[in-house]
């Protein structure tokens, strides 16, 4: 039987709607046989996910999604097949979580000045022991009827140049990749087409990524169009990067994005799982 890979998804350890065990169960029900849990700047959901995977017979890949700064641009780097207990990664995660917590307070303060009170308390409660992300603020704005959709929350309040946006300096690209590599993992550039960057900038970023030790790029992502896959394939070929696939699943209520529901990886590319 052919393996079904999904190497990018999120649980309640960050901004996903399902617990790690619920996420694994859903992936199994969707036919996924190899799953990477890649929560934002945390590995706290991996132990629970690993236990659930052993019950249903699914292969779990220890993963993470780290935010990295490159020339004033935030890029997301997925780490696959990591040792979540490696000291370099553990220390790096702690730094990222401090930055993330400070950003959350600043976003809440900005919303308060726009006469939107109570955001920090609400997102802290919603996140629980997980990491607070901008999606938690979007959910808060939606629940309190400041907007009618989550996307509108980003468009009106949370995106760059909007009232609730906070510019954030994350760890640098080279440093972030180093944490992943020291932890025995594979660094993958996440969803390259989602940044809406020029091809010139993306090629420059990918060259720096490759030079720092990055090895993969997501070619097939959830909801990727044929054109987006084509452009991502070209990046993979040009920079000699292994190709990855991942839904970036967050919430079962999003009918357009499902675990394992991914287009075929172009057969002329080397899949990232060859490195596992």
Secondary structure, DSSP 8 states (H G I E B T S, - for coil): ----EE--B--TTTT-SS-HHHHHHHHHHTT-SEEEE--BT--TTHHHHHHHHHHHT-EEEEEEEEEEEETTEEEEEEEES--TT-HHHHHHHHHHHHHHHHHHHHHHHHHHHTT---HHHHHHHHHTTS---HHHHHHHHHHTTS-SSHHHHIIIIISTTSTT-------BHHHHHHHHHHTT-EEEE--GGGG---HHHHHHHHHHHHHTT--EEEEEETT--HHHHHHHHHHHHHTT-EEEEE--B--TT-TT--TT------TTS-BGGGG-
